[in-house]
Amino acid sequence: MKIARMSLITIAMLGIGPLSGADAASVTRLTVVDSSPTSWVARGLQDYTVSPDDGWSFVASRNFDNGVGFEIFGPPLPGTSIDRWSLNFAAPFEAVLTPGTYEDFQRFPFQDPDRPGLEFGSTGRLDNLASGSFEILEATYDPSGNVLSFAADFIHYGEEDVNNYAVVELRYNVTAIPEPATLALSAFGLMAALGLSRLRVRARSA
C-alpha cells in the first residue's frame, strides 16, 4: 500500500510569506544546512556555505544520464580542508530533470533505471552507497540543453544509513527560492522518519 506524502516544497512553504524584492537577486551557493558527525562526505558540517563571493567556482554540466552535474571548487573556508564538491542528479529512465520530488534515490551512476540517482562528494570522499530524496525546485536549460539555472534540496544518507545524514541546498543562478535554509530544515525530520520507515519495512520483508 502506498502512503501519500507531501512534497518537501509543500511542507516548507507552510508559514512562509512572499519573498521581498531583495530576495529576487540571482543566487549561486552550496549550503550544508546540517550533517551528522558520521557523514563521510559532509563531515559533520553545519551552516556551511560556499559561493562565488567566497572565491568559489560553480561549473554546471549535463551528465550521461541526461541529468545535471556540478563541480564546485575554491579555497577552503577557515577551519575546513574542503576545496571541492561534486554533485550529479538524474531522473528515472534518463528523463530530463524538472521540478518535483525524487524519492528513494540510489547513488549515481549505479541507480536502477526506474530510480533517481544522486552523487554527493567532497574532497577525497565519496560513499559507495547512498539513499535519500531530493527536490528539484528550478531547472532551466537553453535550446542546446546547457544548464541556465538550477535549484535543489536533498537529504543524503551515506552508505544507506540514516545515521549518516546530510541536509544540503544547491542554488545556481536562481531567483525567488526560499532562503536561506527553511526548506531543508522543515523537511529534515520528515525525511529522516521516512528513511527509518523504509529501512524497517525492508528489514521485515527480508
Secondary structure, DSSP 4 states (H G I P E B T S, - for coil): -PPP---HHHHHHTT--PPPGGGGS-EEEEEEEEE-TT-TTTTT--SEEE-GGGT-EEEEEE-TTS-EEEEEE-PPPTT----EEEEEEE-GGGPPP-SEEE-S-EETTS--TTS-EEEEEETTEE-SSEEEEEEEEEEEE-TT--EEEEEEEEEEEETT-TTSEEEEEEEEEE-S---SSHHHHHHHHHHHHHHHHHHHHHHHH-
